Amino acid sequence: MTSNQRSGTEEVVDMELHCVKCQARLYVPLSQASAVLDSLERTSAAIPICVCGQAQLIRVKRKPRHD
């Protein structure tokens, strides 16, 4: 994820993902980025919603452990 600034003064984080419906780039307001990361850490998933209204389920891919 990278930090950018879009319209207005609110900074956003580029999720480096595209909407499956409209192909728009997905951004999260910087003020909500920690909540998205917390969700990914706790549940291994988050659901950002595109400006077109499409909900996107994203999941963390974890490497298998070889103990």
mmCIF file as Biopython writes it, N, C-alpha, C and O atoms, coordinates in Angstrom:
data_model
#
loop_
_atom_site.group_PDB
_atom_site.id
_atom_site.type_symbol
_atom_site.label_atom_id
_atom_site.label_alt_id
_atom_site.label_comp_id
_atom_site.label_asym_id
_atom_site.label_entity_id
_atom_site.label_seq_id
_atom_site.pdbx_PDB_ins_code
_atom_site.Cartn_x
_atom_site.Cartn_y
_atom_site.Cartn_z
_atom_site.occupancy
_atom_site.B_iso_or_equiv
_atom_site.auth_seq_id
_atom_site.auth_asym_id
_atom_site.pdbx_PDB_model_num
ATOM 1   N N  . MET A ? 1  ? 0.841   -1.171  0.000   1.0 0.0 1  A 1 
ATOM 2   C CA . MET A ? 1  ? 0.000   0.000   0.000   1.0 0.0 1  A 1 
ATOM 3   C C  . MET A ? 1  ? 0.887   1.236   0.000   1.0 0.0 1  A 1 
ATOM 4   O O  . MET A ? 1  ? 1.917   1.273   0.673   1.0 0.0 1  A 1 
ATOM 5   N N  . THR A ? 2  ? 0.483   2.233   -0.751  1.0 0.0 2  A 1 
ATOM 6   C CA . THR A ? 2  ? 1.229   3.475   -0.794  1.0 0.0 2  A 1 
ATOM 7   C C  . THR A ? 2  ? 0.304   4.636   -0.490  1.0 0.0 2  A 1 
ATOM 8   O O  . THR A ? 2  ? -0.897  4.572   -0.751  1.0 0.0 2  A 1 
ATOM 9   N N  . SER A ? 3  ? 0.871   5.698   0.062   1.0 0.0 3  A 1 
ATOM 10  C CA . SER A ? 3  ? 0.084   6.867   0.442   1.0 0.0 3  A 1 
ATOM 11  C C  . SER A ? 3  ? 0.077   7.886   -0.693  1.0 0.0 3  A 1 
ATOM 12  O O  . SER A ? 3  ? 1.122   8.180   -1.274  1.0 0.0 3  A 1 
ATOM 13  N N  . ASN A ? 4  ? -1.096  8.421   -1.007  1.0 0.0 4  A 1 
ATOM 14  C CA . ASN A ? 4  ? -1.274  9.425   -2.054  1.0 0.0 4  A 1 
ATOM 15  C C  . ASN A ? 4  ? -2.210  10.501  -1.555  1.0 0.0 4  A 1 
ATOM 16  O O  . ASN A ? 4  ? -2.746  10.405  -0.451  1.0 0.0 4  A 1 
ATOM 17  N N  . GLN A ? 5  ? -2.409  11.531  -2.369  1.0 0.0 5  A 1 
ATOM 18  C CA . GLN A ? 5  ? -3.408  12.536  -2.047  1.0 0.0 5  A 1 
ATOM 19  C C  . GLN A ? 5  ? -4.314  12.693  -3.262  1.0 0.0 5  A 1 
ATOM 20  O O  . GLN A ? 5  ? -3.840  12.915  -4.376  1.0 0.0 5  A 1 
ATOM 21  N N  . ARG A ? 6  ? -5.606  12.578  -3.043  1.0 0.0 6  A 1 
ATOM 22  C CA . ARG A ? 6  ? -6.591  12.696  -4.106  1.0 0.0 6  A 1 
ATOM 23  C C  . ARG A ? 6  ? -7.294  14.030  -3.987  1.0 0.0 6  A 1 
ATOM 24  O O  . ARG A ? 6  ? -6.772  14.946  -3.351  1.0 0.0 6  A 1 
ATOM 25  N N  . SER A ? 7  ? -8.465  14.160  -4.584  1.0 0.0 7  A 1 
ATOM 26  C CA . SER A ? 7  ? -9.202  15.412  -4.559  1.0 0.0 7  A 1 
ATOM 27  C C  . SER A ? 7  ? -9.445  15.869  -3.125  1.0 0.0 7  A 1 
ATOM 28  O O  . SER A ? 7  ? -9.665  15.050  -2.232  1.0 0.0 7  A 1 
ATOM 29  N N  . GLY A ? 8  ? -9.405  17.168  -2.916  1.0 0.0 8  A 1 
ATOM 30  C CA . GLY A ? 8  ? -9.569  17.699  -1.572  1.0 0.0 8  A 1 
ATOM 31  C C  . GLY A ? 8  ? -8.252  17.613  -0.822  1.0 0.0 8  A 1 
ATOM 32  O O  . GLY A ? 8  ? -7.182  17.549  -1.426  1.0 0.0 8  A 1 
ATOM 33  N N  . THR A ? 9  ? -8.341  17.613  0.481   1.0 0.0 9  A 1 
ATOM 34  C CA . THR A ? 9  ? -7.128  17.604  1.293   1.0 0.0 9  A 1 
ATOM 35  C C  . THR A ? 9  ? -6.901  16.289  2.009   1.0 0.0 9  A 1 
ATOM 36  O O  . THR A ? 9  ? -5.874  16.116  2.665   1.0 0.0 9  A 1 
ATOM 37  N N  . GLU A ? 10 ? -7.837  15.359  1.897   1.0 0.0 10 A 1 
ATOM 38  C CA . GLU A ? 10 ? -7.697  14.092  2.620   1.0 0.0 10 A 1 
ATOM 39  C C  . GLU A ? 10 ? -6.709  13.171  1.908   1.0 0.0 10 A 1 
ATOM 40  O O  . GLU A ? 10 ? -6.825  12.919  0.709   1.0 0.0 10 A 1 
ATOM 41  N N  . GLU A ? 11 ? -5.740  12.677  2.668   1.0 0.0 11 A 1 
ATOM 42  C CA . GLU A ? 11 ? -4.788  11.727  2.111   1.0 0.0 11 A 1 
ATOM 43  C C  . GLU A ? 11 ? -5.423  10.352  2.060   1.0 0.0 11 A 1 
ATOM 44  O O  . GLU A ? 11 ? -6.252  10.005  2.901   1.0 0.0 11 A 1 
ATOM 45  N N  . VAL A ? 12 ? -5.026  9.570   1.064   1.0 0.0 12 A 1 
ATOM 46  C CA . VAL A ? 12 ? -5.556  8.218   0.887   1.0 0.0 12 A 1 
ATOM 47  C C  . VAL A ? 12 ? -4.403  7.239   0.731   1.0 0.0 12 A 1 
ATOM 48  O O  . VAL A ? 12 ? -3.278  7.619   0.407   1.0 0.0 12 A 1 
ATOM 49  N N  . VAL A ? 13 ? -4.712  5.973   0.967   1.0 0.0 13 A 1 
ATOM 50  C CA . VAL A ? 13 ? -3.748  4.897   0.793   1.0 0.0 13 A 1 
ATOM 51  C C  . VAL A ? 13 ? -4.176  4.087   -0.428  1.0 0.0 13 A 1 
ATOM 52  O O  . VAL A ? 13 ? -5.318  3.635   -0.511  1.0 0.0 13 A 1 
ATOM 53  N N  . ASP A ? 14 ? -3.269  3.910   -1.358  1.0 0.0 14 A 1 
ATOM 54  C CA . ASP A ? 14 ? -3.516  3.125   -2.558  1.0 0.0 14 A 1 
ATOM 55  C C  . ASP A ? 14 ? -3.429  1.648   -2.182  1.0 0.0 14 A 1 
ATOM 56  O O  . ASP A ? 14 ? -2.373  1.167   -1.771  1.0 0.0 14 A 1 
ATOM 57  N N  . MET A ? 15 ? -4.532  0.941   -2.324  1.0 0.0 15 A 1 
ATOM 58  C CA . MET A ? 15 ? -4.556  -0.479  -1.966  1.0 0.0 15 A 1 
ATOM 59  C C  . MET A ? 15 ? -3.875  -1.346  -3.023  1.0 0.0 15 A 1 
ATOM 60  O O  . MET A ? 15 ? -3.711  -2.550  -2.829  1.0 0.0 15 A 1 
ATOM 61  N N  . GLU A ? 16 ? -3.483  -0.740  -4.128  1.0 0.0 16 A 1 
ATOM 62  C CA . GLU A ? 16 ? -2.826  -1.442  -5.226  1.0 0.0 16 A 1 
ATOM 63  C C  . GLU A ? 16 ? -3.685  -2.588  -5.743  1.0 0.0 16 A 1 
ATOM 64  O O  . GLU A ? 16 ? -3.182  -3.650  -6.111  1.0 0.0 16 A 1 
ATOM 65  N N  . LEU A ? 17 ? -5.000  -2.345  -5.761  1.0 0.0 17 A 1 
ATOM 66  C CA . LEU A ? 17 ? -5.999  -3.291  -6.267  1.0 0.0 17 A 1 
ATOM 67  C C  . LEU A ? 17 ? -6.942  -2.539  -7.189  1.0 0.0 17 A 1 
ATOM 68  O O  . LEU A ? 17 ? -7.068  -1.318  -7.100  1.0 0.0 17 A 1 
ATOM 69  N N  . HIS A ? 18 ? -7.608  -3.276  -8.080  1.0 0.0 18 A 1 
ATOM 70  C CA . HIS A ? 18 ? -8.600  -2.691  -8.967  1.0 0.0 18 A 1 
ATOM 71  C C  . HIS A ? 18 ? -9.963  -3.323  -8.709  1.0 0.0 18 A 1 
ATOM 72  O O  . HIS A ? 18 ? -10.059 -4.497  -8.354  1.0 0.0 18 A 1 
ATOM 73  N N  . CYS A ? 19 ? -11.015 -2.528  -8.894  1.0 0.0 19 A 1 
ATOM 74  C CA . CYS A ? 19 ? -12.385 -3.016  -8.763  1.0 0.0 19 A 1 
ATOM 75  C C  . CYS A ? 19 ? -12.649 -4.057  -9.857  1.0 0.0 19 A 1 
ATOM 76  O O  . CYS A ? 19 ? -12.267 -3.866  -11.011 1.0 0.0 19 A 1 
ATOM 77  N N  . VAL A ? 20 ? -13.300 -5.148  -9.483  1.0 0.0 20 A 1 
ATOM 78  C CA . VAL A ? 20 ? -13.595 -6.191  -10.467 1.0 0.0 20 A 1 
ATOM 79  C C  . VAL A ? 20 ? -14.709 -5.764  -11.419 1.0 0.0 20 A 1 
ATOM 80  O O  . VAL A ? 20 ? -14.829 -6.313  -12.514 1.0 0.0 20 A 1 
ATOM 81  N N  . LYS A ? 21 ? -15.521 -4.794  -11.016 1.0 0.0 21 A 1 
ATOM 82  C CA . LYS A ? 21 ? -16.642 -4.362  -11.846 1.0 0.0 21 A 1 
ATOM 83  C C  . LYS A ? 21 ? -16.264 -3.237  -12.808 1.0 0.0 21 A 1 
ATOM 84  O O  . LYS A ? 21 ? -16.504 -3.339  -14.012 1.0 0.0 21 A 1 
ATOM 85  N N  . CYS A ? 22 ? -15.665 -2.151  -12.269 1.0 0.0 22 A 1 
ATOM 86  C CA . CYS A ? 22 ? -15.397 -0.976  -13.114 1.0 0.0 22 A 1 
ATOM 87  C C  . CYS A ? 22 ? -13.906 -0.745  -13.370 1.0 0.0 22 A 1 
ATOM 88  O O  . CYS A ? 22 ? -13.548 0.172   -14.108 1.0 0.0 22 A 1 
ATOM 89  N N  . GLN A ? 23 ? -13.034 -1.559  -12.774 1.0 0.0 23 A 1 
ATOM 90  C CA . GLN A ? 23 ? -11.580 -1.484  -12.926 1.0 0.0 23 A 1 
ATOM 91  C C  . GLN A ? 23 ? -10.944 -0.224  -12.336 1.0 0.0 23 A 1 
ATOM 92  O O  . GLN A ? 23 ? -9.788  0.080   -12.632 1.0 0.0 23 A 1 
ATOM 93  N N  . ALA A ? 24 ? -11.693 0.512   -11.502 1.0 0.0 24 A 1 
ATOM 94  C CA . ALA A ? 24 ? -11.126 1.686   -10.824 1.0 0.0 24 A 1 
ATOM 95  C C  . ALA A ? 24 ? -10.117 1.224   -9.779  1.0 0.0 24 A 1 
ATOM 96  O O  . ALA A ? 24 ? -10.248 0.141   -9.209  1.0 0.0 24 A 1 
ATOM 97  N N  . ARG A ? 25 ? -9.123  2.048   -9.539  1.0 0.0 25 A 1 
ATOM 98  C CA . ARG A ? 25 ? -8.133  1.752   -8.502  1.0 0.0 25 A 1 
ATOM 99  C C  . ARG A ? 25 ? -8.796  1.944   -7.137  1.0 0.0 25 A 1 
ATOM 100 O O  . ARG A ? 25 ? -9.574  2.882   -6.961  1.0 0.0 25 A 1 
ATOM 101 N N  . LEU A ? 26 ? -8.498  1.066   -6.162  1.0 0.0 26 A 1 
ATOM 102 C CA . LEU A ? 26 ? -9.106  1.155   -4.839  1.0 0.0 26 A 1 
ATOM 103 C C  . LEU A ? 26 ? -8.203  1.927   -3.887  1.0 0.0 26 A 1 
ATOM 104 O O  . LEU A ? 26 ? -7.015  1.632   -3.761  1.0 0.0 26 A 1 
ATOM 105 N N  . TYR A ? 27 ? -8.784  2.919   -3.221  1.0 0.0 27 A 1 
ATOM 106 C CA . TYR A ? 27 ? -8.087  3.747   -2.248  1.0 0.0 27 A 1 
ATOM 107 C C  . TYR A ? 27 ? -8.862  3.721   -0.937  1.0 0.0 27 A 1 
ATOM 108 O O  . TYR A ? 27 ? -10.085 3.580   -0.936  1.0 0.0 27 A 1 
ATOM 109 N N  . VAL A ? 28 ? -8.157  3.854   0.164   1.0 0.0 28 A 1 
ATOM 110 C CA . VAL A ? 28 ? -8.766  3.924   1.486   1.0 0.0 28 A 1 
ATOM 111 C C  . VAL A ? 28 ? -8.295  5.231   2.121   1.0 0.0 28 A 1 
ATOM 112 O O  . VAL A ? 28 ? -7.108  5.552   2.060   1.0 0.0 28 A 1 
ATOM 113 N N  . PRO A ? 29 ? -9.215  5.995   2.734   1.0 0.0 29 A 1 
ATOM 114 C CA . PRO A ? 29 ? -8.773  7.208   3.434   1.0 0.0 29 A 1 
ATOM 115 C C  . PRO A ? 29 ? -7.732  6.863   4.497   1.0 0.0 29 A 1 
ATOM 116 O O  . PRO A ? 29 ? -7.858  5.858   5.197   1.0 0.0 29 A 1 
ATOM 117 N N  . LEU A ? 30 ? -6.717  7.692   4.612   1.0 0.0 30 A 1 
ATOM 118 C CA . LEU A ? 30 ? -5.641  7.448   5.569   1.0 0.0 30 A 1 
ATOM 119 C C  . LEU A ? 30 ? -6.199  7.284   6.983   1.0 0.0 30 A 1 
ATOM 120 O O  . LEU A ? 30 ? -5.653  6.520   7.779   1.0 0.0 30 A 1 
ATOM 121 N N  . SER A ? 31 ? -7.273  7.992   7.296   1.0 0.0 31 A 1 
ATOM 122 C CA . SER A ? 31 ? -7.879  7.900   8.625   1.0 0.0 31 A 1 
ATOM 123 C C  . SER A ? 31 ? -8.475  6.516   8.894   1.0 0.0 31 A 1 
ATOM 124 O O  . SER A ? 31 ? -8.687  6.155   10.052  1.0 0.0 31 A 1 
ATOM 125 N N  . GLN A ? 32 ? -8.749  5.736   7.843   1.0 0.0 32 A 1 
ATOM 126 C CA . GLN A ? 32 ? -9.330  4.395   8.005   1.0 0.0 32 A 1 
ATOM 127 C C  . GLN A ? 32 ? -8.339  3.274   7.702   1.0 0.0 32 A 1 
ATOM 128 O O  . GLN A ? 32 ? -8.683  2.099   7.829   1.0 0.0 32 A 1 
ATOM 129 N N  . ALA A ? 33 ? -7.132  3.616   7.310   1.0 0.0 33 A 1 
ATOM 130 C CA . ALA A ? 33 ? -6.145  2.603   6.922   1.0 0.0 33 A 1 
ATOM 131 C C  . ALA A ? 33 ? -5.812  1.669   8.078   1.0 0.0 33 A 1 
ATOM 132 O O  . ALA A ? 33 ? -5.653  0.467   7.865   1.0 0.0 33 A 1 
ATOM 133 N N  . SER A ? 34 ? -5.703  2.191   9.295   1.0 0.0 34 A 1 
ATOM 134 C CA . SER A ? 34 ? -5.367  1.322   10.428  1.0 0.0 34 A 1 
ATOM 135 C C  . SER A ? 34 ? -6.492  0.324   10.702  1.0 0.0 34 A 1 
ATOM 136 O O  . SER A ? 34 ? -6.223  -0.808  11.103  1.0 0.0 34 A 1 
ATOM 137 N N  . ALA A ? 35 ? -7.751  0.727   10.492  1.0 0.0 35 A 1 
ATOM 138 C CA . ALA A ? 35 ? -8.874  -0.200  10.686  1.0 0.0 35 A 1 
ATOM 139 C C  . ALA A ? 35 ? -8.829  -1.325  9.657   1.0 0.0 35 A 1 
ATOM 140 O O  . ALA A ? 35 ? -9.134  -2.472  9.984   1.0 0.0 35 A 1 
ATOM 141 N N  . VAL A ? 36 ? -8.453  -1.013  8.423   1.0 0.0 36 A 1 
ATOM 142 C CA . VAL A ? 36 ? -8.346  -2.033  7.376   1.0 0.0 36 A 1 
ATOM 143 C C  . VAL A ? 36 ? -7.215  -3.004  7.722   1.0 0.0 36 A 1 
ATOM 144 O O  . VAL A ? 36 ? -7.380  -4.218  7.602   1.0 0.0 36 A 1 
ATOM 145 N N  . LEU A ? 37 ? -6.079  -2.478  8.145   1.0 0.0 37 A 1 
ATOM 146 C CA . LEU A ? 37 ? -4.957  -3.343  8.515   1.0 0.0 37 A 1 
ATOM 147 C C  . LEU A ? 37 ? -5.295  -4.202  9.734   1.0 0.0 37 A 1 
ATOM 148 O O  . LEU A ? 37 ? -4.927  -5.375  9.786   1.0 0.0 37 A 1 
ATOM 149 N N  . ASP A ? 38 ? -5.996  -3.621  10.716  1.0 0.0 38 A 1 
ATOM 150 C CA . ASP A ? 38 ? -6.423  -4.406  11.884  1.0 0.0 38 A 1 
ATOM 151 C C  . ASP A ? 38 ? -7.340  -5.551  11.467  1.0 0.0 38 A 1 
ATOM 152 O O  . ASP A ? 38 ? -7.206  -6.670  11.961  1.0 0.0 38 A 1 
ATOM 153 N N  . SER A ? 39 ? -8.263  -5.272  10.564  1.0 0.0 39 A 1 
ATOM 154 C CA . SER A ? 39 ? -9.174  -6.305  10.077  1.0 0.0 39 A 1 
ATOM 155 C C  . SER A ? 39 ? -8.406  -7.414  9.362   1.0 0.0 39 A 1 
ATOM 156 O O  . SER A ? 39 ? -8.691  -8.597  9.552   1.0 0.0 39 A 1 
ATOM 157 N N  . LEU A ? 40 ? -7.440  -7.027  8.545   1.0 0.0 40 A 1 
ATOM 158 C CA . LEU A ? 40 ? -6.630  -8.022  7.841   1.0 0.0 40 A 1 
ATOM 159 C C  . LEU A ? 40 ? -5.824  -8.875  8.816   1.0 0.0 40 A 1 
ATOM 160 O O  . LEU A ? 40 ? -5.674  -10.079 8.609   1.0 0.0 40 A 1 
ATOM 161 N N  . GLU A ? 41 ? -5.305  -8.259  9.874   1.0 0.0 41 A 1 
ATOM 162 C CA . GLU A ? 41 ? -4.521  -9.016  10.849  1.0 0.0 41 A 1 
ATOM 163 C C  . GLU A ? 41 ? -5.398  -9.950  11.679  1.0 0.0 41 A 1 
ATOM 164 O O  . GLU A ? 41 ? -5.017  -11.091 11.937  1.0 0.0 41 A 1 
ATOM 165 N N  . ARG A ? 42 ? -6.575  -9.471  12.099  1.0 0.0 42 A 1 
ATOM 166 C CA . ARG A ? 42 ? -7.430  -10.268 12.975  1.0 0.0 42 A 1 
ATOM 167 C C  . ARG A ? 42 ? -8.186  -11.359 12.234  1.0 0.0 42 A 1 
ATOM 168 O O  . ARG A ? 42 ? -8.305  -12.480 12.728  1.0 0.0 42 A 1 
ATOM 169 N N  . THR A ? 43 ? -8.704  -11.032 11.037  1.0 0.0 43 A 1 
ATOM 170 C CA . THR A ? 43 ? -9.581  -11.977 10.337  1.0 0.0 43 A 1 
ATOM 171 C C  . THR A ? 43 ? -9.007  -12.476 9.020   1.0 0.0 43 A 1 
ATOM 172 O O  . THR A ? 43 ? -9.597  -13.345 8.377   1.0 0.0 43 A 1 
ATOM 173 N N  . SER A ? 44 ? -7.867  -11.940 8.613   1.0 0.0 44 A 1 
ATOM 174 C CA . SER A ? 44 ? -7.235  -12.249 7.322   1.0 0.0 44 A 1 
ATOM 175 C C  . SER A ? 44 ? -8.092  -11.807 6.141   1.0 0.0 44 A 1 
ATOM 176 O O  . SER A ? 44 ? -7.930  -12.312 5.030   1.0 0.0 44 A 1 
ATOM 177 N N  . ALA A ? 45 ? -9.021  -10.846 6.383   1.0 0.0 45 A 1 
ATOM 178 C CA . ALA A ? 45 ? -9.867  -10.353 5.293   1.0 0.0 45 A 1 
ATOM 179 C C  . ALA A ? 45 ? -10.313 -8.924  5.583   1.0 0.0 45 A 1 
ATOM 180 O O  . ALA A ? 45 ? -10.331 -8.478  6.731   1.0 0.0 45 A 1 
ATOM 181 N N  . ALA A ? 46 ? -10.669 -8.224  4.517   1.0 0.0 46 A 1 
ATOM 182 C CA . ALA A ? 46 ? -11.256 -6.882  4.615   1.0 0.0 46 A 1 
ATOM 183 C C  . ALA A ? 46 ? -12.181 -6.711  3.420   1.0 0.0 46 A 1 
ATOM 184 O O  . ALA A ? 46 ? -12.040 -7.405  2.414   1.0 0.0 46 A 1 
ATOM 185 N N  . ILE A ? 47 ? -13.133 -5.781  3.534   1.0 0.0 47 A 1 
ATOM 186 C CA . ILE A ? 47 ? -14.094 -5.574  2.455   1.0 0.0 47 A 1 
ATOM 187 C C  . ILE A ? 47 ? -14.162 -4.088  2.100   1.0 0.0 47 A 1 
ATOM 188 O O  . ILE A ? 47 ? -15.032 -3.374  2.598   1.0 0.0 47 A 1 
ATOM 189 N N  . PRO A ? 48 ? -13.253 -3.616  1.244   1.0 0.0 48 A 1 
ATOM 190 C CA . PRO A ? 48 ? -13.373 -2.236  0.771   1.0 0.0 48 A 1 
ATOM 191 C C  . PRO A ? 48 ? -14.512 -2.144  -0.248  1.0 0.0 48 A 1 
ATOM 192 O O  . PRO A ? 48 ? -14.826 -3.118  -0.932  1.0 0.0 48 A 1 
ATOM 193 N N  . ILE A ? 49 ? -15.118 -0.976  -0.338  1.0 0.0 49 A 1 
ATOM 194 C CA . ILE A ? 49 ? -16.218 -0.757  -1.280  1.0 0.0 49 A 1 
ATOM 195 C C  . ILE A ? 49 ? -15.784 0.305   -2.285  1.0 0.0 49 A 1 
ATOM 196 O O  . ILE A ? 49 ? -15.341 1.388   -1.903  1.0 0.0 49 A 1 
ATOM 197 N N  . CYS A ? 50 ? -15.914 -0.010  -3.555  1.0 0.0 50 A 1 
ATOM 198 C CA . CYS A ? 50 ? -15.530 0.880   -4.642  1.0 0.0 50 A 1 
ATOM 199 C C  . CYS A ? 50 ? -16.533 2.038   -4.751  1.0 0.0 50 A 1 
ATOM 200 O O  . CYS A ? 50 ? -17.644 1.955   -4.228  1.0 0.0 50 A 1 
ATOM 201 N N  . VAL A ? 51 ? -16.133 3.104   -5.428  1.0 0.0 51 A 1 
ATOM 202 C CA . VAL A ? 51 ? -17.032 4.232   -5.649  1.0 0.0 51 A 1 
ATOM 203 C C  . VAL A ? 51 ? -18.239 3.835   -6.502  1.0 0.0 51 A 1 
ATOM 204 O O  . VAL A ? 51 ? -19.265 4.514   -6.466  1.0 0.0 51 A 1 
ATOM 205 N N  . CYS A ? 52 ? -18.132 2.743   -7.269  1.0 0.0 52 A 1 
ATOM 206 C CA . CYS A ? 52 ? -19.260 2.272   -8.080  1.0 0.0 52 A 1 
ATOM 207 C C  . CYS A ? 52 ? -20.245 1.445   -7.248  1.0 0.0 52 A 1 
ATOM 208 O O  . CYS A ? 52 ? -21.311 1.071   -7.736  1.0 0.0 52 A 1 
ATOM 209 N N  . GLY A ? 53 ? -19.883 1.159   -5.980  1.0 0.0 53 A 1 
ATOM 210 C CA . GLY A ? 53 ? -20.759 0.406   -5.102  1.0 0.0 53 A 1 
ATOM 211 C C  . GLY A ? 53 ? -20.412 -1.070  -4.976  1.0 0.0 53 A 1 
ATOM 212 O O  . GLY A ? 53 ? -21.020 -1.777  -4.173  1.0 0.0 53 A 1 
ATOM 213 N N  . GLN A ? 54 ? -19.461 -1.538  -5.742  1.0 0.0 54 A 1 
ATOM 214 C CA . GLN A ? 54 ? -19.056 -2.947  -5.707  1.0 0.0 54 A 1 
ATOM 215 C C  . GLN A ? 54 ? -18.230 -3.232  -4.458  1.0 0.0 54 A 1 
ATOM 216 O O  . GLN A ? 54 ? -17.212 -2.580  -4.230  1.0 0.0 54 A 1 
ATOM 217 N N  . ALA A ? 55 ? -18.652 -4.189  -3.656  1.0 0.0 55 A 1 
ATOM 218 C CA . ALA A ? 55 ? -17.875 -4.621  -2.496  1.0 0.0 55 A 1 
ATOM 219 C C  . ALA A ? 55 ? -16.828 -5.619  -2.960  1.0 0.0 55 A 1 
ATOM 220 O O  . ALA A ? 55 ? -17.098 -6.467  -3.810  1.0 0.0 55 A 1 
ATOM 221 N N  . GLN A ? 56 ? -15.630 -5.511  -2.396  1.0 0.0 56 A 1 
ATOM 222 C CA . GLN A ? 56 ? -14.523 -6.375  -2.773  1.0 0.0 56 A 1 
ATOM 223 C C  . GLN A ? 56 ? -14.038 -7.109  -1.531  1.0 0.0 56 A 1 
ATOM 224 O O  . GLN A ? 56 ? -13.679 -6.474  -0.540  1.0 0.0 56 A 1 
ATOM 225 N N  . LEU A ? 57 ? -14.023 -8.398  -1.570  1.0 0.0 57 A 1 
ATOM 226 C CA . LEU A ? 57 ? -13.448 -9.176  -0.472  1.0 0.0 57 A 1 
ATOM 227 C C  . LEU A ? 57 ? -11.976 -9.387  -0.771  1.0 0.0 57 A 1 
ATOM 228 O O  . LEU A ? 57 ? -11.623 -9.972  -1.795  1.0 0.0 57 A 1 
ATOM 229 N N  . ILE A ? 58 ? -11.120 -8.915  0.118   1.0 0.0 58 A 1 
ATOM 230 C CA . ILE A ? 58 ? -9.687  -9.160  -0.038  1.0 0.0 58 A 1 
ATOM 231 C C  . ILE A ? 58 ? -9.224  -10.010 1.130   1.0 0.0 58 A 1 
ATOM 232 O O  . ILE A ? 58 ? -9.661  -9.821  2.265   1.0 0.0 58 A 1 
ATOM 233 N N  . ARG A ? 59 ? -8.347  -10.935 0.845   1.0 0.0 59 A 1 
ATOM 234 C CA . ARG A ? 59 ? -7.828  -11.838 1.868   1.0 0.0 59 A 1 
ATOM 235 C C  . ARG A ? 59 ? -6.315  -11.845 1.836   1.0 0.0 59 A 1 
ATOM 236 O O  . ARG A ? 59 ? -5.687  -11.626 0.801   1.0 0.0 59 A 1 
ATOM 237 N N  . VAL A ? 60 ? -5.758  -12.100 2.988   1.0 0.0 60 A 1 
ATOM 238 C CA . VAL A ? 60 ? -4.308  -12.196 3.112   1.0 0.0 60 A 1 
ATOM 239 C C  . VAL A ? 60 ? -3.885  -13.596 2.700   1.0 0.0 60 A 1 
ATOM 240 O O  . VAL A ? 60 ? -4.441  -14.589 3.171   1.0 0.0 60 A 1 
ATOM 241 N N  . LYS A ? 61 ? -2.907  -13.664 1.827   1.0 0.0 61 A 1 
ATOM 242 C CA . LYS A ? 61 ? -2.342  -14.972 1.469   1.0 0.0 61 A 1 
ATOM 243 C C  . LYS A ? 61 ? -1.167  -15.218 2.404   1.0 0.0 61 A 1 
ATOM 244 O O  . LYS A ? 61 ? -0.198  -14.460 2.437   1.0 0.0 61 A 1 
ATOM 245 N N  . ARG A ? 62 ? -1.284  -16.268 3.138   1.0 0.0 62 A 1 
ATOM 246 C CA . ARG A ? 62 ? -0.217  -16.615 4.086   1.0 0.0 62 A 1 
ATOM 247 C C  . ARG A ? 62 ? 0.585   -17.778 3.525   1.0 0.0 62 A 1 
ATOM 248 O O  . ARG A ? 62 ? 0.044   -18.710 2.930   1.0 0.0 62 A 1 
ATOM 249 N N  . LYS A ? 63 ? 1.878   -17.692 3.732   1.0 0.0 63 A 1 
ATOM 250 C CA . LYS A ? 63 ? 2.748   -18.770 3.293   1.0 0.0 63 A 1 
ATOM 251 C C  . LYS A ? 63 ? 2.571   -19.954 4.228   1.0 0.0 63 A 1 
ATOM 252 O O  . LYS A ? 63 ? 2.479   -19.778 5.443   1.0 0.0 63 A 1 
ATOM 253 N N  . PRO A ? 64 ? 2.524   -21.153 3.673   1.0 0.0 64 A 1 
ATOM 254 C CA . PRO A ? 64 ? 2.392   -22.333 4.548   1.0 0.0 64 A 1 
ATOM 255 C C  . PRO A ? 64 ? 3.636   -22.491 5.423   1.0 0.0 64 A 1 
ATOM 256 O O  . PRO A ? 64 ? 4.764   -22.259 4.990   1.0 0.0 64 A 1 
ATOM 257 N N  . ARG A ? 65 ? 3.390   -22.885 6.645   1.0 0.0 65 A 1 
ATOM 258 C CA . ARG A ? 65 ? 4.487   -23.111 7.576   1.0 0.0 65 A 1 
ATOM 259 C C  . ARG A ? 65 ? 4.984   -24.553 7.439   1.0 0.0 65 A 1 
ATOM 260 O O  . ARG A ? 65 ? 4.198   -25.495 7.338   1.0 0.0 65 A 1 
ATOM 261 N N  . HIS A ? 66 ? 6.271   -24.690 7.440   1.0 0.0 66 A 1 
ATOM 262 C CA . HIS A ? 66 ? 6.890   -26.016 7.361   1.0 0.0 66 A 1 
ATOM 263 C C  . HIS A ? 66 ? 7.669   -26.261 8.650   1.0 0.0 66 A 1 
ATOM 264 O O  . HIS A ? 66 ? 8.888   -26.097 8.701   1.0 0.0 66 A 1 
ATOM 265 N N  . ASP A ? 67 ? 6.942   -26.652 9.679   1.0 0.0 67 A 1 
ATOM 266 C CA . ASP A ? 67 ? 7.583   -26.913 10.989  1.0 0.0 67 A 1 
ATOM 267 C C  . ASP A ? 67 ? 8.109   -28.314 11.085  1.0 0.0 67 A 1 
ATOM 268 O O  . ASP A ? 67 ? 8.672   -28.693 12.112  1.0 0.0 67 A 1 
#
